[in-house]
Amino acid sequence: MSDILIKAEHVSKKYCKSLKESMYYGISDIGRNLIGLSSNSGIIRKNEFWSVDDVSFEVKRGETLGLVGPNGSGKTTMLKMINGIFWPDKGKITVKGRIGALIAVGSGFHPLLTGRENIYVNGAILGMSKSEVNQKFDTIVDFSGIGEFLDSPVKHYSSGMYVRLGFAIAVHSECDILLIDEVLSVGDIEFQTKCMDKINELGRRGVTKIFVSHSLDAVQKLCQQCIYLNQGKIRSYGETAQVLEDFKKDVASSDYLDTGALRYGNRDVEIRKVELLDASGHEKKEFSRGERLQIKISFYAKEAVQNPNFSIVLSNDKGQIIYALDTKRTAFDTRKILGEGEIIYTIEALNWYIGKFWLSIGCEDQNDNITYDYHNKMYTLVVKKGTSIPHEWTIK
């Protein structure tokens, strides 16, 4: 296992839906252990359920593993077991090296202490000595960008300030393993870009990372391997592109997946409405070949955003992408947007083949690092027979 820093072997973790019964089960298990009997950790009792169920994987040095899936699928529970916050009820987790974790906003912070004091407290939790924190203190503060509020109690910090400070401490802790939950979506655009660059830099230095996110684009960019969890079980495990495709297919075809899997992003630019309009400006879902189609995207930008990238992706019923474009690759300048606005894509004569399609609409920053809002296969479009598409033949 010299090159494997994290190894999970048939790991399972259960919870109880009832607090009263959970306390009773806990006391019962402790009592059994005191008299030399094993606890009932391997069986399901009334109102218990498996949050993580028979999960196995390996992560090598320098690799980034993505964890995707709907809310409640066991992603955060898995991270907490790797971090040693919980013990698995079944199976075994082997970890080699120092862990830096950013699992919950403000985790490890004392609300009454100042940002300065919490840097030392959180650094100690991550295994840093006082001299090590002293040496990196200015770099941590500079990276977090909270210098103005450094001596204020963190209970007055916004969620974004919590994330900035927590991430800054974690990535400067000289850890061998970094665990990152969805919390990065709370930060502002500039900080998220800085975080993505820092994560890539850590990978080049050999740091092993596990990245949990609803942003499939971020997972695609950062992760070599990926696991798709649902209801505690592994649904797909392997190369990131294939796992994300399996996840998207389930999103499109299953009813039990939550809308968080369909839509993700930090909503700094929010897509508020998508309309499919005909030549008369009427909204509809069925169009004939040769007909004029306009895709109208209404948005709202909370703050000024320079030249965002809007995208349109058309997929067939098998999940295959048959048409994709965005404003960046077509060299369309969206300029600076702020507040309410709309962008319209027009096809004068629809030339897609006949059938039913899924339409995905998205908006990212110009560098494709931050997803503002992405509607994954949230719209349907039917193309019917129609007039002949204007064309001509030439031969020489």
C-alpha positions in Angstrom: 0.0 0.0 0.0 3.0 2.3 -0.4 1.4 4.4 -3.1 -2.2 4.1 -1.8 -3.0 6.7 0.8 -6.7 5.8 1.3 -8.2 2.4 1.1 -11.9 1.6 2.0 -12.8 -2.1 2.3 -16.5 -3.1 2.3 -17.3 0.0 4.5 -20.8 0.4 5.9 -22.3 3.0 8.3 -25.8 3.0 9.7 -28.0 5.6 11.4 -31.3 5.5 13.3 -34.2 7.7 12.4 -35.5 7.9 16.0 -33.4 9.7 18.6 -34.9 7.7 21.5 -34.2 4.4 19.8 -30.7 5.5 18.8 -29.8 6.3 22.4 -31.2 2.9 23.5 -29.3 1.0 20.9 -26.1 2.9 21.8 -26.4 2.0 25.5 -27.3 -1.6 24.6 -24.2 -1.9 22.4 -22.0 -0.4 25.2 -23.4 -2.9 27.7 -22.8 -5.8 25.4 -19.2 -4.7 24.9 -18.7 -4.4 28.7 -19.7 -8.0 29.3 -17.5 -9.3 26.4 -20.1 -9.6 23.7 -20.0 -8.0 20.3 -22.3 -5.1 19.5 -25.1 -5.3 17.0 -23.2 -3.1 14.5 -23.6 -5.5 11.6 -27.4 -5.8 11.7 -30.3 -3.4 11.0 -32.7 -2.9 13.8 -36.0 -1.0 13.9 -35.8 2.5 12.3 -32.1 2.0 11.4 -30.8 2.4 7.8 -27.5 2.1 6.0 -26.2 5.6 5.1 -23.1 3.9 3.5 -23.5 0.3 2.4 -20.6 -1.9 1.4 -18.4 0.7 -0.2 -14.8 -0.1 -1.4 -12.3 2.0 -3.2 -8.6 3.1 -3.3 -7.0 6.5 -3.9 -3.3 6.7 -4.8 -0.9 9.5 -3.9 -1.6 12.7 -6.0 -4.9 11.4 -7.3 -8.2 13.3 -6.9 -11.3 11.1 -6.4 -14.7 12.7 -7.0 -17.8 11.7 -5.1 -21.2 12.5 -6.7 -24.8 11.6 -6.1 -28.0 13.1 -4.8 -28.4 14.6 -1.3 -28.5 11.8 1.3 -26.5 9.4 -0.8 -23.8 9.0 1.8 -21.0 11.3 0.4 -20.4 13.4 3.5 -20.7 10.4 5.8 -18.0 8.7 3.8 -15.7 11.8 4.2 -16.3 11.9 8.0 -15.4 8.2 8.3 -12.2 8.8 6.4 -11.4 11.8 8.6 -12.0 9.7 11.8 -15.0 11.6 13.0 -17.1 8.4 12.8 -16.1 4.7 12.8 -17.6 2.4 10.3 -20.1 -0.2 11.6 -18.7 -2.8 9.1 -15.5 -2.9 7.0 -12.2 -1.1 7.3 -10.7 2.2 6.3 -6.9 2.6 6.1 -5.4 6.1 5.8 -1.8 6.9 5.4 -0.6 10.5 6.1 -1.9 13.7 7.5 -5.5 14.8 6.7 -6.7 18.3 6.0 -10.5 18.4 5.9 -13.1 21.0 4.9 -16.3 19.0 5.4 -18.7 21.6 6.9 -18.7 25.4 7.0 -16.9 26.6 10.1 -16.0 23.1 11.3 -13.3 23.3 14.0 -14.0 27.0 14.6 -15.0 28.4 18.0 -17.6 31.1 17.5 -16.4 33.3 20.3 -12.7 33.3 19.3 -11.4 35.7 16.7 -10.2 34.7 13.2 -6.6 35.1 14.4 -7.2 32.7 17.4 -9.1 30.2 15.3 -6.2 29.9 12.8 -4.1 28.5 15.7 -6.9 26.3 17.0 -7.8 24.9 13.6 -4.2 24.6 12.7 -3.6 22.5 15.8 -6.6 20.3 14.9 -5.0 19.7 11.5 -1.7 18.7 13.2 0.2 21.9 12.7 2.6 23.1 15.5 2.5 26.7 16.7 5.8 27.5 15.0 4.4 26.1 11.8 1.3 28.3 12.0 3.5 31.3 12.9 5.6 30.7 9.8 2.5 30.4 7.5 0.2 32.9 9.3 0.6 35.8 6.8 0.1 33.5 3.8 -3.0 32.0 5.3 -4.5 35.4 6.0 -3.6 36.7 2.6 -5.1 33.7 0.9 -8.4 33.9 2.9 -8.8 37.7 2.2 -10.3 38.3 5.7 -7.5 40.6 6.9 -9.9 43.4 7.8 -11.9 41.1 10.1 -9.0 39.0 11.5 -9.5 40.2 15.1 -13.3 39.9 15.0 -15.1 36.9 16.6 -15.9 34.4 13.9 -19.6 34.2 15.0 -20.0 37.5 13.1 -18.5 36.0 9.9 -20.6 35.2 6.9 -20.7 31.7 5.5 -18.4 32.8 2.7 -15.8 34.1 5.2 -16.0 30.9 7.2 -15.2 28.9 4.0 -12.4 31.2 2.9 -10.6 31.0 6.3 -11.2 27.2 6.7 -10.0 26.4 3.2 -6.9 28.7 3.6 -5.9 26.9 6.8 -6.5 23.4 5.3 -4.5 23.9 2.1 -1.5 25.4 4.0 -1.3 22.6 6.6 1.1 20.5 4.5 -1.4 17.7 4.5 -1.0 14.5 2.6 -4.7 14.1 2.1 -7.3 16.9 1.5 -11.0 16.2 1.9 -13.3 18.8 0.3 -17.1 18.9 0.6 -19.6 21.0 -1.3 -18.7 24.0 0.9 -16.7 25.7 -1.9 -19.9 26.7 -3.6 -20.4 29.2 -0.8 -17.4 31.3 -1.7 -17.4 34.2 -4.2 -16.2 33.9 -7.8 -12.7 35.2 -7.3 -12.1 32.9 -4.3 -13.5 29.8 -6.1 -11.1 30.4 -9.0 -8.2 30.7 -6.5 -9.3 27.5 -4.8 -9.5 25.6 -8.1 -6.0 26.7 -8.9 -4.7 25.8 -5.5 -6.3 22.3 -5.7 -4.5 21.7 -9.0 -1.3 22.9 -7.5 -1.6 20.5 -4.6 -2.2 17.7 -7.0 1.1 18.5 -8.7 2.8 18.3 -5.3 1.4 14.8 -4.7 -1.4 15.6 -2.3 -4.3 13.1 -2.5 -7.8 14.6 -2.6 -11.4 13.6 -2.3 -13.7 16.1 -3.8 -17.5 16.1 -3.2 -19.6 18.5 -5.4 -22.9 18.9 -7.2 -20.9 20.8 -9.9 -20.2 18.0 -12.4 -18.1 20.4 -14.5 -15.8 21.0 -11.5 -15.6 17.2 -10.8 -14.8 16.6 -14.5 -11.9 19.2 -14.4 -10.4 18.1 -11.1 -10.9 14.4 -10.7 -9.2 11.4 -12.4 -11.5 8.9 -10.8 -15.1 9.2 -9.6 -17.7 7.3 -7.5 -21.4 7.8 -8.0 -23.2 7.0 -4.7 -26.9 6.5 -4.4 -28.8 5.4 -1.2 -25.4 4.5 0.3 -24.3 2.1 -2.5 -21.8 2.5 -5.3 -23.8 2.8 -8.6 -20.7 3.5 -10.7 -16.9 3.7 -10.1 -14.1 4.4 -12.5 -13.0 7.1 -15.0 -14.7 10.4 -14.3 -16.2 10.9 -17.7 -18.0 7.5 -17.7 -19.2 7.8 -14.1 -20.7 11.3 -14.7 -22.4 10.0 -17.8 -23.9 7.1 -15.8 -25.1 9.7 -13.2 -26.6 12.0 -15.8 -28.5 9.0 -17.3 -30.0 8.2 -13.9 -30.9 11.8 -13.4 -32.8 11.9 -16.7 -34.7 8.6 -16.2 -35.3 8.2 -12.4 -37.9 9.8 -10.2 -36.1 9.3 -6.8 -33.2 11.6 -7.5 -33.6 15.1 -6.0 -33.5 18.3 -8.0 -30.0 19.1 -6.6 -28.7 16.5 -9.1 -30.6 18.3 -11.9 -29.4 21.8 -11.1 -26.2 23.0 -9.5 -24.0 26.1 -9.3 -23.5 29.0 -6.9 -26.3 31.1 -8.4 -24.2 34.2 -8.7 -25.7 34.3 -12.1 -29.1 32.7 -11.8 -31.0 31.2 -14.8 -34.5 32.2 -14.0 -36.4 31.1 -17.1 -35.8 29.2 -20.3 -38.3 29.6 -23.2 -38.5 27.8 -26.5 -40.2 30.2 -29.0 -41.4 29.9 -32.5 -41.4 32.5 -35.3 -44.4 34.2 -33.8 -42.9 34.4 -30.3 -45.2 31.7 -28.9 -43.7 29.3 -26.4 -44.0 25.5 -27.1 -42.1 22.2 -26.9 -42.8 20.7 -30.3 -41.2 22.1 -33.5 -41.1 20.9 -37.1 -38.0 20.6 -39.1 -37.3 23.8 -41.1 -39.2 25.9 -38.5 -37.6 28.8 -36.7 -36.5 28.2 -33.1 -35.4 30.7 -30.5 -34.0 29.6 -27.1 -34.5 32.5 -24.7 -32.6 32.4 -21.5 -33.6 35.0 -18.8 -31.0 35.5 -16.0 -30.2 37.6 -13.0 -26.7 38.5 -12.0 -26.3 39.4 -8.3 -23.0 41.2 -9.0 -21.2 42.4 -12.1 -19.8 39.5 -14.1 -17.5 40.0 -17.0 -18.2 38.1 -20.2 -19.9 34.9 -18.7 -20.1 31.8 -20.9 -23.7 30.6 -21.7 -24.0 27.1 -23.0 -26.7 25.0 -24.7 -26.4 21.1 -24.9 -28.9 18.8 -26.7 -29.0 15.1 -25.8 -31.0 12.3 -27.2 -33.0 9.7 -25.2 -29.8 7.5 -24.9 -27.9 10.3 -23.2 -25.7 11.0 -26.2 -24.9 14.6 -26.9 -25.8 15.5 -30.5 -25.5 19.3 -30.4 -23.5 21.6 -28.1 -22.4 25.2 -28.3 -21.6 28.1 -26.0 -20.9 31.8 -26.3 -17.2 31.4 -25.6 -16.4 29.0 -28.4 -18.6 30.9 -30.9 -16.7 34.1 -30.0 -19.8 35.9 -28.9 -19.0 38.6 -26.4 -21.6 38.6 -23.6 -19.9 41.7 -22.1 -20.4 42.6 -18.5 -23.8 41.6 -17.0 -25.5 42.9 -13.8 -29.1 42.5 -12.7 -31.8 41.2 -15.0 -31.1 40.3 -18.6 -31.7 37.8 -21.3 -29.8 36.1 -24.1 -31.4 34.5 -27.2 -30.0 31.8 -29.5 -31.8 31.7 -32.9 -32.0 28.9 -35.4 -33.7 30.2 -38.6 -34.4 26.7 -40.0 -34.3 23.8 -37.5 -32.3 21.0 -39.0 -32.1 18.5 -36.1 -33.4 15.0 -36.8 -36.8 13.9 -35.7 -37.3 12.7 -32.1 -37.5 13.8 -28.4 -34.5 15.5 -26.9 -33.2 16.8 -23.5 -32.0 20.3 -23.3 -29.4 21.5 -20.8 -28.7 25.2 -20.2 -25.7 26.6 -18.3 -23.7 29.6 -17.4 -20.1 29.6 -16.2 -17.3 32.0 -15.8 -15.0 32.7 -18.8 -12.3 30.3 -17.6 -14.8 27.4 -17.1 -13.7 27.1 -13.5 -16.9 28.3 -11.8 -20.4 27.1 -12.6 -22.9 29.9 -11.8 -26.0 27.9 -12.7 -26.5 24.7 -14.7 -29.9 23.1 -15.6 -29.0 19.6 -16.5 -31.5 18.0 -18.9 -34.3 20.0 -17.3 -36.1 20.8 -20.6 -37.5 18.7 -23.4 -37.9 19.4 -27.1 -39.7 17.4 -29.7 -38.8 17.7 -33.4 -41.4 16.5 -35.9 -41.5 16.2 -39.7 -41.6 19.4 -41.6 -40.6 21.3 -44.6 -37.4 20.6 -46.5 -34.4 22.4 -45.1 -33.0 25.0 -47.5 -30.0 23.6 -49.3 -28.1 23.4 -52.6 -25.7 21.1 -54.4 -22.6 22.1 -56.2 -20.0 20.0 -58.0 -16.8 20.8 -59.8 
